[in-house]
Amino acid sequence: MMNRTTFIKFRGTNFFLLHCLSSFQFVTHTASLHSNLSSLIHKITNLNDALELFDEMSHRQPLPSVVKFNQLLTAVTKIKHFSSSLDLFKQMCAIGVPVDKYSMSIAIKCCCQLYRTKDGFALLGCCFRRAISPNVYIYNALLDGLVLEDKILEAEMLFKKLIKQKLCEPDVVTYNTMIKGLCKFSNNVTAVALLRLMEQNNCKPNIVTYSTIIDSLCKDKLIDDAFKLFKEMVSDKGILPNVITYTSLICGLCKFGRWDDASKLLKQMEDENISPDVKTFTALVDAFCKEGKVEEAEAVINIMIERGEVPNIVTYSSLIDGYCLRGEMIKAREIFDSITLRGLVPDVVTYNSLLNGYCKNLNIEKAEQMFHEMTVKGLKPNVVTYNTIIQGFFQVGRCVAARKLFDEMHAQGQIPNECTYGIVLDGLCNNRQVEEALSLFHLMGDSKLNSDIVVYNILINGAGKCGNVDIARVLFHGLIDKGLQPDVRTYNVMISGFCQEGQLGEAKLLFLKMEESGCPPDDVTYCVLLQGYLKNRHYDDVEMLLQEMDDRGYSLDASTLSLFIDHIAAGLLDRSMLKLLGKLVPKELLNDPRLCDWE
């Protein structure tokens, strides 16, 4: 593509002479081209045709109007050859075509679609220098570029500037672009506020406006809010939903396991003659797989094929992930191997699903093979890939391999995220390498990761399990000094550590402090403290704690209940406590034969 464009740009005089000689053979064709230029532009379906036509147009005397060149640029942009479109724009400027605001808007759009919004703004500066007044299409392209590059704050600033300085009248595309950016960052409240502002400014929202917000609400599991907006769209605004709207809602319902409601919505689609597309079917496959219902997912794929919709790599990746989550790795691998026979190419997501399955099944050798295979095939492992296999190494005790891969991640240009650091710290702690975990923690300095309660919980838990209660205590006080609020898990981990070391007084004080600190104990807290008391044969507060649990509606877990039964059997606790224990037994443990013996 670039060779052809460069060829046009740097043609020499000799070539021009040859062109003039050869043109005698094409007089009839050229005359026809002059009269049918518009129809030729409309017929363009590939880049080569466009470049050849530009070649012909650029040698006409006089040159065709800028309108014709703009039409050609638009045709190239529509087939998504943004770089080539920009090259042709430069050619237009070089041969003296008087570019206008439409030419500039196309060029700016191409820059932004290529994630070169900075260049787009440079072209905006050219508009002012050429006395071309930028229109709404130019500003929409720039807004879209900022949103594509996740520069949402800059997009907001530009949007506010447009309105405040009245640089242009925002249209529905302007608002939709901003709403898309806000929803990209789950800023649903502001997105809805912008929808209301549209209405105030007499700019009618369309199906894209509503579908974008509905999709974001569904992704954030705000399904009731999504349906309220859906009702407003249909009943109040008279806007008919499309396949995108229905797909978002169906996917949202499936995430909550509301299969009946999802089925009703599918029927509603059918009644309105809206056929589910690949995305709809894939959303259903993904939802079924996440629920462990792979048989239903397979059935959806069969229906999909019967209806003439071809499953894509996303569909099969979801199915592979479903089998991996169930630990059925042979079946997952069979589907993976069949993908290429269907003319599909596995992507990073597909490999990540298999890697995760092998690691969860502790088959780290297979995971390593898959990791090597994807790199050989030219696929670049992403952060999820590294996180998965690093965690796999730690789970089988291969800490050196995990640390090596963590270092390699940096070298390959993949920046570890919060999840990565959590995996490494947890892996080191679980393998009793608390000092190494603390060293890494201190290397973080004052970063955001160093101020994450989850990270503190990992370290405190690791220190406690290794019997380093003093280190755990220092970390606990350190997080309070940083202004972090310990959560119930933090307290549970600390109480467990104190109980393991027989420091029941410390455990009780921390338990009492929870309520004062606005973090009430949960059922796990009570079970941890009760186990600590029983194992250390400290029975003074046991009955009181059981009564509190009953008052709060909590239940005993299996291990705590088992411990109580053992102590009663050994005569260490009075049998009269069985009545109270009976109130705290969860339904799933009511049939425990040992419990029945004591009734």
Disulfide bonds with the S-S distance in Angstrom:
none
